[in-house]
Amino acid sequence: MARGEKDKNIAVFCGTGRRKCAVASVVICSGTGKFDVNGRALAEFCSLDDAERRLLAPLVAAGKIDSVDVAAKTSGGGISGQIGAISLGLARSLEKMDPDLRAPLKKEGLLTRDSRIRERKKPGRPGARKRFQFSKR
């Protein structure tokens, strides 16, 4: 299909994921297992096996690794945050596609947003928790 063309018969499902400072928008449709992140192939986006495993976890839990095409756009944060954001967005879009997948995705903990973010720097200190060196004399 050429760019700009729209096939009316293909159902598209969207999901948004967030992790740390990263935000990801994930679009899935039925297909052959193609996975694009920011216009690049999955192998180009993340070179580590662990990162790839974390990205594909929702598809493995749902059993749709070769039957769904994924296109993700992500921004903000670092690579780890972006991977977590894509994983959450993918799990949410899979749930929209088939509500029966909620139970296996929930069991794996893939539908829970990881709320841990960077703690802010406090006034009068060099960092969030670090103190300036104490001098007795």
C-alpha positions in Angstrom: 0.0 0.0 0.0 1.4 3.4 -1.0 1.8 6.2 1.5 -1.4 8.1 2.0 -3.6 5.3 0.8 -6.1 4.0 3.2 -7.6 0.5 3.2 -11.1 0.7 4.6 -11.1 -3.1 5.5 -8.2 -3.0 8.0 -9.1 -2.2 11.6 -6.5 -0.1 13.4 -6.1 0.2 17.2 -4.2 2.8 19.1 -2.7 2.9 22.5 -0.6 5.4 24.5 2.0 4.5 27.0 4.2 6.5 29.4 7.2 5.7 31.4 9.5 8.1 33.3 9.6 11.1 30.9 9.0 9.1 27.7 5.7 9.0 25.8 4.8 6.5 23.1 1.9 6.3 20.7 1.4 2.7 19.4 -0.8 1.7 16.4 -1.5 -1.9 15.6 -3.4 -3.7 12.8 -3.6 -7.3 11.6 -0.6 -8.2 9.5 2.6 -10.3 9.4 4.5 -9.3 12.5 6.3 -6.1 11.2 7.5 -3.9 14.1 8.5 -0.2 13.4 9.7 2.3 16.0 10.0 5.9 14.8 10.2 4.7 11.3 13.0 2.2 12.0 13.0 -1.6 12.3 12.9 -3.1 15.8 16.5 -4.4 15.4 17.7 -0.9 14.5 15.9 0.7 17.5 17.2 -1.6 20.2 20.3 -3.7 19.9 20.0 -5.5 23.3 18.2 -8.8 23.6 16.6 -7.9 26.9 15.2 -4.6 25.5 13.7 -6.5 22.5 12.2 -9.1 24.9 10.6 -6.3 27.0 9.2 -4.7 23.8 7.7 -7.9 22.5 6.3 -9.1 26.0 2.7 -8.0 25.3 2.7 -9.7 21.9 4.1 -12.9 23.4 1.6 -12.9 26.3 -1.3 -12.4 23.8 0.1 -15.0 21.4 0.0 -12.5 18.5 3.7 -12.2 17.7 3.3 -13.0 14.0 -0.3 -11.8 13.3 0.0 -8.1 14.2 1.8 -5.2 12.6 3.1 -2.5 15.0 4.0 1.1 14.4 5.2 3.1 17.4 6.3 6.7 17.7 8.1 7.7 20.9 9.7 10.8 22.3 11.2 12.0 25.5 13.3 10.3 28.1 16.0 7.7 27.3 15.9 4.3 25.6 14.8 2.4 28.7 11.8 4.7 29.3 10.9 4.6 25.7 10.9 0.8 25.7 8.6 0.8 28.8 6.3 3.3 27.2 6.0 1.3 24.0 5.3 -1.9 25.9 2.5 -0.2 27.8 1.0 1.4 24.7 1.2 -2.0 22.9 -0.6 -3.8 25.7 -3.3 -1.2 25.8 -3.9 -1.4 22.0 -4.0 -5.2 22.1 -6.6 -4.9 24.8 -8.7 -2.6 22.6 -8.3 -5.0 19.7 -9.5 -8.0 21.7 -11.0 -7.5 25.2 -10.4 -11.2 26.0 -6.7 -10.5 26.1 -7.1 -8.4 29.3 -6.6 -11.4 31.6 -3.3 -12.7 30.2 -1.9 -9.1 29.8 -2.9 -8.2 33.4 -1.5 -11.5 34.8 1.9 -10.5 33.3 1.6 -7.0 34.7 1.7 -5.4 31.3 -1.3 -3.1 31.8 0.1 -1.4 34.9 1.7 2.0 34.4 5.0 2.2 36.2 4.6 5.5 38.1 8.3 5.8 39.2 9.7 9.1 37.9 12.8 11.2 38.7 12.6 12.9 42.1 13.0 16.6 41.9 16.0 18.6 43.2 15.3 20.2 46.6 16.4 23.8 47.4 19.5 24.1 49.6 20.8 20.7 48.5 23.0 19.6 45.6 20.5 17.0 44.4 17.2 15.3 45.3 18.6 13.6 48.5 22.3 14.4 48.6 23.5 16.9 51.2 26.4 19.2 51.1 29.4 18.0 53.1 29.2 18.7 56.8 32.2 20.3 58.4 32.4 20.2 62.2 35.2 22.9 62.3 
